[in-house]
Amino acid sequence: MKLRITSAILLFIFTGYTLYTMSIAEQSLLSFGYQLISSPDTAQVVLDLYIMAFLAIVWMYQDSKNSGKSIGYFLPFALLTLVFVSIGPLLYLVFKPTEVATKI
């Protein structure tokens, strides 16, 4: 239960901050991403984030499969993870069934 509450709080704060920064950004998300990968030092950080995103997607897939959920349940979380990295796994933890969430 604490994990669900903590995840919901983090999701609310981070999503709000993400929406705020996107609303004041002077460039598109794609332009920003391209700018980040154009330099080796920032590209390393982006690659590191996406390695973690990939690991989160694998975990969410395995967990949803073990919980008897369909691929249709898993896909929205995976897509959100590919675009916004942290939002997908946080949302997954918020909507995870209670009896399974206590095992983490």
N, C-alpha and C positions, 0 to 999 in steps of 0.2 A: 504494500500500500504506500509506503514512503517513497518507493521508486516511482510510482505513478504520479504522486503529488510533485515530487522534485522534477520529474520530466515535464509535467504540465506547466510548472512555473518557468522552467528554462525555455520551453517551447513558446510560451506567451511572450516572454521578454525578448528572446532572440528573433522571433517572427516580427514582433513590433519594430525592433531595431532594423531588421532587414527591409521591411516595408518603408520605413522612414528614409533609410539611406537610398533606396531605389527611387523614392519620390523626389529627392533632391539631387540625384546624380545627373551629371551633365553629359553622360554617354550611356549607350545601351549596355546591357549585361554582356552581350557578345563582344563588344568593343573593349570593355573592361577586362574580360577574360583573355582576349588576344594581347592586350597590353601587358598583362601579368606574365604570360608565357614567352614574351619576346625578350626577356632578360633572364640569364641563367640563375641568378639568385632568387628571383620571385618565382621562376618556373619550378625550382626545387620545392618551394613551399606548396605550390599548386599540386605538383605530383605527389607530395607527401599527403595532402588532404584527400586526393582521389584514391590513393592506396587505402587509406582508412575508410573512405566511402565504399570502396569495393568490398572490404572486409565486413563492413556493416551490412551491405546488401546480401552477402553470402550468409551471414548470421540470421538476418531477417527471413531469408528464404528457407533456411533449415528450420528455424523456429516455427514459422507459419506452417511448413509442411508437417512437422512433428505435432502441431496443434490441430491438424486436420483441416486447415484452411486451404482454399483453392488458390491457384496462381493469380486469379482476378483480385483476390484480397491483397496479395503481396505487391502486385505491380504498381499501384499508386505510390506506395511507400518507396519503392525502388526508383521510380521516376523523380520523385521529390528529392531523393538522395543524390541522384545524378546532377540535378540542377542546383540545389541549395545545400548539399552535403549534410548538415546537422539536422535540418528540419524533418527529413524522412524518418531517421531512427528515433528522434524524440517523439514524433507523432505515433510511430509504431508502439513505443513503450507506453504511451498514454492510452491507446486503444487495446493493448494486450489484455487478454482475459485475466482476471484477478488470480485464479488458482495457479496459472502458469507464471504470472509476474512475481510471485513470492519465491520462486525457485532461483531467481537470479542473485 
